[in-house]
Amino acid sequence: MAETRGAAGSRPIRRAAIGVITVLLLTRPGPVMAQAGQWPLFRGPDAGAVADDPRLPETWSETEHVVWQVDIPGLGWSSPVVWDDHIFLTTALSAGEERAPIPGLYDPGADSGAIRSTASHRWLVYDLDFETGAVRWVRELHTAAPTIERHLKNSYASETPVTDGERVYVYFGSIGLVSALDLEGEVVWTHELGVFTGRQRFGTAASPALHDGRLYVVNDNTTQSFLLALDAATGDELWRVERDEVENWASPFIWENDLRTEIVTAGRRRVRSYDLDGRLLWELAGMTVNVVPTPFARDGLVYINSGYPGGLPRPVYAIRPGASGDISLHPGESGNDFIVWYQPMLGTYNTSALVYGDHYYTLLDRGFLLNHDARTGREVYGRTRIKPGSGFTASPWAYNGRVFLLGEDGDTFVVRAGPDFELLGTNSLNEMALATPAVVRGSLILRTQSKLYRISNEAAR
């Protein structure tokens, strides 16, 4: 169903009640919280660390422990999010033949870098039933040929939605569109932000963040980079700050620490943290060329990293609350009053790191796993090869004393958590997979290039 839209950057246009479209009460949603049994955002409420649950699987295949699997048309690398019986995800469906993505890392300027599609696309939001996998509804938000390029491994639907249980909020950076939909799939509001491209023309991927009735969106580009806040109830723009950046694929992170709540944003030139009104709290220099991993917090520290293979440094920073001003490290420093520890060559390209127990796990894109002490940065074990020739884009997750590493070819490697590396097994789905799964209520919700799986030990009962 097509939506009426205003000009780029304008206030949202709301539709009258026509036919089956009803006028909705716009109540202010509450904050997204670490509520038991929900997975409302990218990587979940605890950045991939999941409470133990005997229903969660250690082994699976295309048939083993599969509760259901559903075909999802189009191309989208957004992760599924879950609230109660609703599973939300997005896709972009092309009317023409699209160049198929292939696993691997690509250098800028290579033939497999930025590509453009001339075919018309439909940008879609799905709601699937958690128990059965049945499609509740599919909502089309836009139809057109893309106006910007994307990386061959990217998609035009790579931003993960976020939900508060009343609505699902989606951002498609490739068409500059932010929308809120209710649980019946009706569009509550739509806001046009404009379409922007980055320096390398690789497309967009930074997901929105939701907190206390506000939706936060980052778009770093070569025209005018910005962080903005929208009223989640109405879609009205509350504030916008300009950023001195040229491209970025890292999502903003809402850090609720003991001192205050901050919006932490990674960037190629600077890491910046803002208060909830957009005022800069602190910043630091020292990132690498392409910034993809999303910041996250565990046990009082926020972790920020970037690690493009051709760039230097490839840093990881562990930062305590309360910083102000410029906290950049001086040459030769490994920490200061607020940077608890720093590793100059530990950052990752695409994957976000994982803190599980006392351990900080780094999954390098070329298939190495490293383990450091999460509080001190001390090495527990160094670069350990998982499987020769495998690439990794999805971020790791963990439960039941196991760390799970999803490769681009659809193989998930199961590693024993703790101080000693031990590969326990490999689970194959035999299809390319770049999206980070959701793990909720005893089930793994895992997306491959054409399918969505619900995997659980309950399937064997």
RODO-2510 file (C-alpha; in nm, 4 decimals, decimal comma):
residues 461
     n   res          X          Y          Z
     1     m     0,0000     0,0000     0,0000
     2     a     0,1584     0,3255    -0,1087
     3     e     0,2040     0,6070     0,1417
     4     t     0,1663     0,9807     0,0936
     5     r     0,4939     1,1591     0,1583
     6     g     0,6149     1,5158     0,1929
     7     a     0,9369     1,6703     0,0696
     8     a     1,2689     1,5578     0,2121
     9     g     1,3191     1,6912     0,5627
    10     s     0,9550     1,8011     0,6012
    11     r     0,7180     1,7142     0,8799
    12     p     0,5398     1,3820     0,8353
    13     i     0,2155     1,3684     0,6398
    14     r    -0,0632     1,1735     0,8088
    15     r    -0,3413     1,0045     0,6171
    16     a    -0,7132     1,0434     0,6746
    17     a    -0,9316     0,7453     0,7553
    18     i    -1,0153     0,6084     0,4112
    19     g    -1,1541     0,2611     0,3436
    20     v    -0,9868     0,0121     0,5730
    21     i    -0,7411     0,2692     0,7119
    22     t    -0,8335     0,3776     1,0598
    23     v    -0,7365     0,6745     1,2708
    24     l    -0,5015     0,5601     1,5450
    25     l    -0,4555     0,6953     1,8955
    26     l    -0,1005     0,8259     1,9170
    27     t    -0,0001     0,7407     2,2718
    28     r     0,3586     0,7914     2,3832
    29     p     0,5452     0,4602     2,3952
    30     g     0,7629     0,3751     2,6909
    31     p     1,1349     0,3037     2,6786
    32     v     1,2752    -0,0107     2,5248
    33     m     1,3900    -0,2077     2,8279
    34     a     1,5626    -0,5380     2,8906
    35     q     1,2232    -0,7021     2,9345
    36     a     1,2256    -1,0771     2,9740
    37     g     1,1140    -1,2652     2,6676
    38     q     1,1543    -0,9795     2,4174
    39     w     1,4170    -0,9006     2,1554
    40     p     1,3262    -0,5445     2,0518
    41     l     1,6429    -0,4224     1,8818
    42     f     1,9611    -0,5240     1,7006
    43     r     2,1545    -0,7792     1,9131
    44     g     1,8843    -0,7746     2,1813
    45     p     1,8812    -0,6044     2,5211
    46     d     2,2241    -0,7376     2,6300
    47     a     2,4248    -0,7158     2,3069
    48     g     2,4120    -1,0863     2,2226
    49     a     2,4562    -1,2291     2,5735
    50     v     2,1532    -1,4455     2,6566
    51     a     2,0435    -1,6080     2,9822
    52     d     2,0768    -1,9858     3,0005
    53     d     1,7756    -2,1792     2,8759
    54     p     1,7644    -2,5565     2,8087
    55     r     1,5312    -2,4957     2,5141
    56     l     1,8037    -2,3081     2,3253
    57     p     1,9753    -2,5316     2,0689
    58     e     2,3422    -2,6193     2,0411
    59     t     2,2996    -2,8229     1,7228
    60     w     2,0794    -2,7721     1,4180
    61     s     2,0621    -2,8169     1,0410
    62     e     1,8122    -2,7352     0,7660
    63     t     1,5781    -2,9904     0,9286
    64     e     1,7104    -3,0734     1,2755
    65     h     1,5530    -2,8715     1,5597
    66     v     1,3708    -2,6513     1,3073
    67     v     1,0302    -2,5457     1,4415
    68     w     0,9530    -2,3728     1,1116
    69     q     1,1218    -2,2042     0,8179
    70     v     0,9680    -1,9423     0,5898
    71     d     1,0785    -1,8044     0,2548
    72     i     1,1455    -1,4291     0,2610
    73     p     1,1635    -1,2761    -0,0877
    74     g     1,3927    -0,9941    -0,1890
    75     l     1,7247    -0,8987    -0,0366
    76     g     1,7623    -0,7665     0,3150
    77     w     2,0267    -0,8062     0,5818
    78     s     1,8280    -0,6467     0,8647
    79     s     1,8041    -0,8641     1,1747
    80     p     1,4684    -0,9895     1,3040
    81     v     1,3253    -0,8272     1,6170
    82     v     1,0656    -0,9947     1,8383
    83     w     0,7905    -0,8770     2,0702
    84     d     0,5435    -1,1308     2,2108
    85     d     0,4128    -1,3279     1,9127
    86     h     0,5380    -1,0793     1,6521
    87     i     0,8583    -1,1173     1,4511
    88     f     0,9399    -0,8080     1,2449
    89     l     1,1915    -0,7810     0,9637
    90     t     1,2399    -0,5874     0,6410
    91     t     1,3384    -0,6575     0,2827
    92     a     1,3779    -0,4826    -0,0523
    93     l     1,2223    -0,6732    -0,3424
    94     s     1,3545    -0,5969    -0,6906
    95     a     1,1455    -0,6263    -1,0059
    96     g     1,4547    -0,7190    -1,2064
    97     e     1,7534    -0,9465    -1,1898
    98     e     1,9957    -0,8416    -0,9180
    99     r     2,3631    -0,9246    -0,8928
   100     a     2,3847    -1,1917    -0,6266
   101     p     2,6007    -1,1185    -0,3225
   102     i     2,8957    -1,3454    -0,2613
   103     p     3,0928    -1,4007     0,0583
   104     g     3,4238    -1,2302     0,1191
   105     l     3,5912    -0,8954     0,1786
   106     y     3,6252    -0,6419    -0,0992
   107     d     3,8646    -0,3533    -0,1442
   108     p     3,7220    -0,0101    -0,2341
   109     g     3,7229     0,0466    -0,6076
   110     a     3,7118    -0,3231    -0,6925
   111     d     3,4526    -0,4525    -0,9358
   112     s     3,2705    -0,6128    -0,6442
   113     g     3,2429    -0,2828    -0,4537
   114     a     2,9721    -0,0223    -0,5175
   115     i     2,6959    -0,1287    -0,7577
   116     r     2,3728     0,0355    -0,8704
   117     s     2,0391    -0,1177    -0,9561
   118     t     1,8122     0,0357    -1,2214
   119     a     1,5190    -0,1956    -1,1499
   120     s     1,2185    -0,0857    -0,9476
   121     h     1,2249    -0,2009    -0,5827
   122     r     0,9542    -0,2455    -0,3213
   123     w     1,0540    -0,1716     0,0389
   124     l     0,8602    -0,4103     0,2629
   125     v     0,8019    -0,4707     0,6338
   126     y     0,7021    -0,8209     0,7490
   127     d     0,5221    -0,9378     1,0616
   128     l     0,5391    -1,3150     1,1190
   129     d     0,3770    -1,5238     1,3901
   130     f     0,6334    -1,6451     1,6426
   131     e     0,4642    -1,9815     1,7014
   132     t     0,3896    -2,0835     1,3432
   133     g     0,5928    -1,8611     1,1116
   134     a     0,2755    -1,7586     0,9298
   135     v     0,2934    -1,4151     0,7687
   136     r     0,0508    -1,1864     0,9512
   137     w     0,0967    -0,8940     0,7168
   138     v     0,3332    -0,7378     0,4675
   139     r     0,3377    -0,3594     0,4342
   140     e     0,4878    -0,1861     0,1327
   141     l     0,6325     0,1542     0,2246
   142     h     0,7852     0,2668    -0,1045
   143     t     0,8254     0,1629    -0,4680
   144     a     1,0923     0,3097    -0,6965
   145     a     1,4300     0,2427    -0,8490
   146     p     1,7086     0,3085    -0,5961
   147     t     1,8789     0,6439    -0,6381
   148     i     2,2011     0,5497    -0,4588
   149     e     2,4486     0,2670    -0,4949
   150     r     2,5209    -0,0078    -0,2457
   151     h     2,8050    -0,2456    -0,1736
   152     l     2,7591    -0,5878    -0,3299
   153     k     2,7399    -0,7415     0,0177
   154     n     2,5048    -0,4716     0,1449
   155     s     2,1320    -0,4506     0,0731
   156     y     1,8740    -0,1740     0,0440
   157     a     1,7163    -0,3079     0,3645
   158     s     2,0049    -0,3536     0,6077
   159     e     1,8834    -0,1363     0,8978
   160     t     1,7243    -0,3434     1,1761
   161     p     1,3824    -0,2259     1,3014
   162     v     1,3147    -0,1473     1,6660
   163     t     0,9927    -0,2038     1,8602
   164     d     0,8360    -0,1100     2,1931
   165     g     0,5512    -0,3615     2,1733
   166     e     0,3023    -0,0976     2,0549
   167     r     0,4632    -0,0107     1,7236
   168     v     0,7524    -0,1156     1,5052
   169     y     0,9825     0,1599     1,3778
   170     v     1,1729     0,1123     1,0538
   171     y     1,4380     0,3217     0,8825
   172     f     1,5373     0,2688     0,5211
   173     g     1,8405     0,4918     0,4650
   174     s     1,8437     0,3982     0,0961
   175     i     1,5160     0,5891     0,0469
   176     g     1,5501     0,8291     0,3415
   177     l     1,2306     0,7055     0,5038
   178     v     1,1413     0,6535     0,8711
   179     s     0,8030     0,4993     0,9514
   180     a     0,6087     0,3811     1,2545
   181     l     0,3600     0,0971     1,2073
   182     d     0,1138    -0,0441     1,4558
   183     l     0,0841    -0,4156     1,5249
   184     e    -0,1824    -0,4519     1,2554
   185     g     0,0556    -0,3153     0,9943
   186     e    -0,1065     0,0269     0,9528
   187     v     0,1285     0,3203     0,9104
   188     v     0,0971     0,5617     1,2035
   189     w     0,3395     0,8196     1,0653
   190     t     0,6048     0,8613     0,8001
   191     h     0,8956     1,1054     0,8032
   192     e     1,1210     1,1817     0,5071
   193     l     1,4856     1,2513     0,5932
   194     g     1,6278     1,2684     0,2415
   195     v     1,8559     1,0251     0,0590
   196     f     2,2309     1,0617     0,1131
   197     t     2,5343     0,8618     0,0120
   198     g     2,8726     0,8105     0,1725
   199     r     3,2192     0,8688     0,0339
   200     q     3,2531     0,5145    -0,1042
   201     r     2,8886     0,4816    -0,2150
   202     f     2,8399     0,1541    -0,0286
   203     g     2,4842     0,2239     0,0904
   204     t     2,3457     0,2524     0,4439
   205     a     2,3065     0,0195     0,7426
   206     a     2,2870     0,2175     1,0715
   207     s     1,9742     0,1093     1,2595
   208     p     1,7548     0,3483     1,4618
   209     a     1,7591     0,3528     1,8426
   210     l     1,4517     0,3943     2,0634
   211     h     1,4414     0,5326     2,4166
   212     d     1,1748     0,6955     2,6329
   213     g     0,9447     0,7989     2,3514
   214     r     1,2156     0,9176     2,1160
   215     l     1,3625     0,7607     1,8049
   216     y     1,7264     0,8432     1,7230
   217     v     1,8740     0,8174     1,3720
   218     v     2,2332     0,8673     1,2526
   219     n     2,3205     0,9291     0,8885
   220     d     2,6812     1,0178     0,8072
   221     n     2,7287     1,1141     0,4427
   222     t     2,9101     1,3503     0,2060
   223     t     2,6291     1,6100     0,1964
   224     q     2,5435     1,6850     0,5599
   225     s     2,5879     1,4263     0,8329
   226     f     2,3478     1,4354     1,1260
   227     l     2,2093     1,2762     1,4406
   228     l     1,8435     1,3549     1,5012
   229     a     1,5650     1,2758     1,7451
   230     l     1,2058     1,2130     1,6404
   231     d     0,9013     1,2003     1,8641
   232     a     0,8083     0,8319     1,8522
   233     a     0,4395     0,9112     1,8920
   234     t     0,4081     1,1637     1,6102
   235     g     0,7234     1,1496     1,3964
   236     d     0,7926     1,5192     1,4579
   237     e     1,1583     1,6164     1,4554
   238     l     1,2636     1,7269     1,8059
   239     w     1,6253     1,8214     1,7373
   240     r     1,9101     1,7654     1,4943
   241     v     2,2863     1,8060     1,5331
   242     e     2,5368     1,8203     1,2502
   243     r     2,8317     1,5823     1,2485
   244     d     3,1708     1,6219     1,0819
   245     e     3,1676     1,2792     0,9146
   246     v     3,1500     1,1364     0,5610
   247     e     3,0111     0,7823     0,6055
   248     n     2,9234     0,5367     0,8786
   249     w     2,7387     0,2068     0,9217
   250     a     2,7391     0,1883     1,3030
   251     s     2,4075     0,2229     1,4853
   252     p     2,3688     0,4718     1,7714
   253     f     2,3696     0,3154     2,1180
   254     i     2,1651     0,4338     2,4167
   255     w     2,3901     0,3933     2,7206
   256     e     2,1983     0,3980     3,0490
   257     n     2,4794     0,4075     3,3042
   258     d     2,4883     0,4907     3,6756
   259     l     2,5439     0,8619     3,6119
   260     r     2,3239     0,9489     3,3127
   261     t     2,1798     0,8302     2,9833
   262     e     2,3884     0,8960     2,6720
   263     i     2,3645     0,8480     2,2972
   264     v     2,6970     0,6952     2,1949
   265     t     2,7862     0,7153     1,8263
   266     a     3,0879     0,5779     1,6462
   267     g     3,2311     0,7614     1,3486
   268     r     3,5253     0,7543     1,1128
   269     r     3,6683     1,0805     1,2461
   270     r     3,5360     1,0800     1,6025
   271     v     3,3468     0,8778     1,8570
   272     r     3,0925     1,1152     2,0082
   273     s     2,8509     1,0869     2,2980
   274     y     2,5512     1,3176     2,3339
   275     d     2,2946     1,3812     2,6033
   276     l     1,9277     1,3220     2,5276
   277     d     1,8906     1,6778     2,3966
   278     g     2,1752     1,6441     2,1477
   279     r     2,4445     1,8281     2,3451
   280     l     2,7932     1,6825     2,3049
   281     l     2,9206     1,5212     2,6261
   282     w     3,2539     1,3747     2,5193
   283     e     3,4436     1,2648     2,2121
   284     l     3,7597     1,0895     2,1057
   285     a     3,9650     1,0499     1,7903
   286     g     4,1437     0,7363     1,6748
   287     m     3,9016     0,5232     1,4729
   288     t     3,9791     0,3491     1,1464
   289     v     3,8593     0,4066     0,7890
   290     n     3,5278     0,2157     0,7720
   291     v     3,3227     0,2106     1,0921
   292     v     3,0627    -0,0648     1,1141
   293     p     3,0476    -0,2279     1,4633
   294     t     2,7817    -0,0890     1,6983
   295     p     2,8865     0,0286     2,0474
   296     f     2,7479    -0,1684     2,3418
   297     a     2,7751    -0,1756     2,7208
   298     r     2,8270    -0,4479     2,9803
   299     d     2,9055    -0,4294     3,3530
   300     g     2,9429    -0,0520     3,3629
   301     l     3,1674    -0,0074     3,0581
   302     v     3,0833     0,0943     2,7039
   303     y     3,2852    -0,0801     2,4306
   304     i     3,3594     0,0894     2,0991
   305     n     3,5667    -0,0490     1,8124
   306     s     3,6429    -0,0345     1,4420
   307     g     3,8766    -0,2450     1,2357
   308     y     3,8874    -0,2049     0,8597
   309     p     4,1618    -0,4515     0,7541
   310     g     4,3519    -0,1913     0,5541
   311     g     4,3359     0,0802     0,8187
   312     l     4,5461     0,1727     1,1217
   313     p     4,4809     0,1688     1,4082
   314     r     4,2093    -0,0941     1,4489
   315     p     4,1074     0,0076     1,7990
   316     v     3,8945    -0,1134     2,0859
   317     y     3,8102     0,1301     2,3666
   318     a     3,6507     0,0360     2,6993
   319     i     3,5136     0,3547     2,8590
   320     r     3,3695     0,4233     3,2046
   321     p     3,0845     0,6694     3,2688
   322     g     3,1268     1,0369     3,3461
   323     a     3,3568     1,1567     3,0689
   324     s     3,3455     1,5115     2,9343
   325     g     3,5268     1,6963     2,6593
   326     d     3,7972     1,5384     2,4443
   327     i     3,9209     1,2127     2,5989
   328     s     4,1404     1,1076     2,3043
   329     l     4,4524     0,9158     2,3938
   330     h     4,7888     1,0832     2,3472
   331     p     5,0650     0,8949     2,1620
   332     g     5,1934     0,6055     2,3713
   333     e     4,8950     0,6022     2,6091
   334     s     4,6851     0,2884     2,6643
   335     g     4,4297     0,4540     2,8901
   336     n     4,3335     0,7643     3,0848
   337     d     4,0815     0,8726     3,3483
   338     f     3,7901     0,7426     3,1412
   339     i     3,9395     0,4979     2,8896
   340     v     3,9835     0,1918     3,1104
   341     w     4,1670    -0,0041     2,8438
   342     y     4,2641     0,0269     2,4809
   343     q     4,3816    -0,2251     2,2253
   344     p     4,5164    -0,0709     1,9025
   345     m     4,4833    -0,3811     1,6803
   346     l     4,1783    -0,5677     1,8125
   347     g     3,8961    -0,3943     1,6253
   348     t     3,6681    -0,5734     1,3792
   349     y     3,5464    -0,4710     1,0348
   350     n     3,1810    -0,5819     1,0279
   351     t     3,1087    -0,7846     1,3400
   352     s     3,0352    -0,6299     1,6778
   353     a     3,2212    -0,7841     1,9716
   354     l     3,0631    -0,9901     2,2510
   355     v     3,1039    -0,9746     2,6275
   356     y     2,9926    -1,3000     2,7904
   357     g     3,0826    -1,3574     3,1524
   358     d     3,4242    -1,2018     3,2131
   359     h     3,5369    -1,2413     2,8530
   360     y     3,5478    -1,0011     2,5596
   361     y     3,5244    -1,2074     2,2390
   362     t     3,6468    -1,0642     1,9092
   363     l     3,5342    -1,2322     1,5882
   364     l     3,7496    -1,1114     1,3010
   365     d     3,5910    -1,1097     0,9569
   366     r     3,8514    -1,3486     0,8149
   367     g     3,7640    -1,6200     1,0629
   368     f     3,9721    -1,5714     1,3778
   369     l     3,8427    -1,5628     1,7352
   370     l     4,0254    -1,3810     2,0159
   371     n     3,9477    -1,3666     2,3872
   372     h     4,0381    -1,0841     2,6286
   373     d     3,9490    -0,9989     2,9853
   374     a     3,6473    -0,7680     2,9551
   375     r     3,7508    -0,5522     3,2531
   376     t     4,1216    -0,5104     3,1817
   377     g     4,1791    -0,5903     2,8147
   378     r     4,4358    -0,8553     2,9071
   379     e     4,4699    -1,1280     2,6443
   380     v     4,3201    -1,4641     2,7439
   381     y     4,3919    -1,6323     2,4121
   382     g     4,5112    -1,4868     2,0837
   383     r     4,4099    -1,5260     1,7200
   384     t     4,2600    -1,8723     1,6798
   385     r     4,1518    -1,9873     1,3356
   386     i     3,7921    -2,1115     1,3217
   387     k     3,7805    -2,2404     0,9642
   388     p     4,0106    -2,1549     0,6731
   389     g     3,8402    -1,9632     0,3948
   390     s     3,5302    -1,8604     0,5905
   391     g     3,4204    -1,4980     0,6150
   392     f     3,2113    -1,3538     0,8992
   393     t     2,9726    -1,0576     0,9013
   394     a     2,7043    -1,1461     1,1608
   395     s     2,7897    -1,0640     1,5218
   396     p     2,8464    -1,3461     1,7749
   397     w     2,6006    -1,4413     2,0479
   398     a     2,6178    -1,6703     2,3518
   399     y     2,4099    -1,8828     2,5886
   400     n     2,4414    -2,2010     2,7926
   401     g     2,8199    -2,1679     2,8156
   402     r     2,8589    -2,1576     2,4385
   403     v     2,9646    -1,8854     2,1951
   404     f     2,8078    -1,9003     1,8480
   405     l     2,9801    -1,7688     1,5347
   406     l     2,7733    -1,7475     1,2160
   407     g     2,9784    -1,7562     0,8965
   408     e     2,8778    -1,6014     0,5669
   409     d     2,8234    -1,9448     0,4098
   410     g     2,5533    -2,0308     0,6662
   411     d     2,7728    -2,2404     0,8978
   412     t     2,7481    -2,1618     1,2704
   413     f     3,0537    -2,2623     1,4723
   414     v     2,9961    -2,3505     1,8371
   415     v     3,2816    -2,2661     2,0764
   416     r     3,3051    -2,3423     2,4466
   417     a     3,2928    -2,0188     2,6483
   418     g     3,5776    -1,9542     2,8890
   419     p     3,9555    -1,9216     2,8987
   420     d     4,0376    -2,2102     2,6630
   421     f     3,9370    -2,2305     2,2991
   422     e     3,7488    -2,5468     2,2035
   423     l     3,5442    -2,5890     1,8871
   424     l     3,2491    -2,8114     1,9791
   425     g     3,0636    -2,8373     1,6502
   426     t     2,9367    -2,6824     1,3290
   427     n     2,5748    -2,6308     1,2239
   428     s     2,5082    -2,5818     0,8507
   429     l     2,2152    -2,4147     0,6754
   430     n     2,3866    -2,4162     0,3334
   431     e     2,2938    -2,0613     0,2356
   432     m     2,4646    -1,7251     0,2681
   433     a     2,3924    -1,5517     0,5998
   434     l     2,4972    -1,2015     0,7038
   435     a     2,2204    -1,1030     0,9493
   436     t     2,2699    -1,1345     1,3256
   437     p     1,9996    -1,3624     1,4759
   438     a     1,7467    -1,2926     1,7495
   439     v     1,7542    -1,5263     2,0522
   440     v     1,4370    -1,5191     2,2554
   441     r     1,2103    -1,7498     2,4604
   442     g     1,4089    -2,0645     2,3924
   443     s     1,4358    -2,0026     2,0186
   444     l     1,6945    -1,8879     1,7694
   445     i     1,5416    -1,6712     1,4937
   446     l     1,7991    -1,6891     1,2160
   447     r     1,7864    -1,5255     0,8751
   448     t     1,9653    -1,6517     0,5660
   449     q     1,9586    -1,4936     0,2214
   450     s     1,6146    -1,6313     0,1331
   451     k     1,4723    -1,7834     0,4525
   452     l     1,3870    -1,7174     0,8145
   453     y     1,4242    -2,0061     1,0606
   454     r     1,2937    -2,0606     1,4091
   455     i     1,5239    -2,3170     1,5710
   456     s     1,4687    -2,4662     1,9161
   457     n     1,5163    -2,7858     2,1124
   458     e     1,1385    -2,7825     2,1505
   459     a     1,1139    -2,8932     1,7862
   460     a     1,2391    -3,2377     1,8911
   461     r     0,9578    -3,2925     2,1394
***
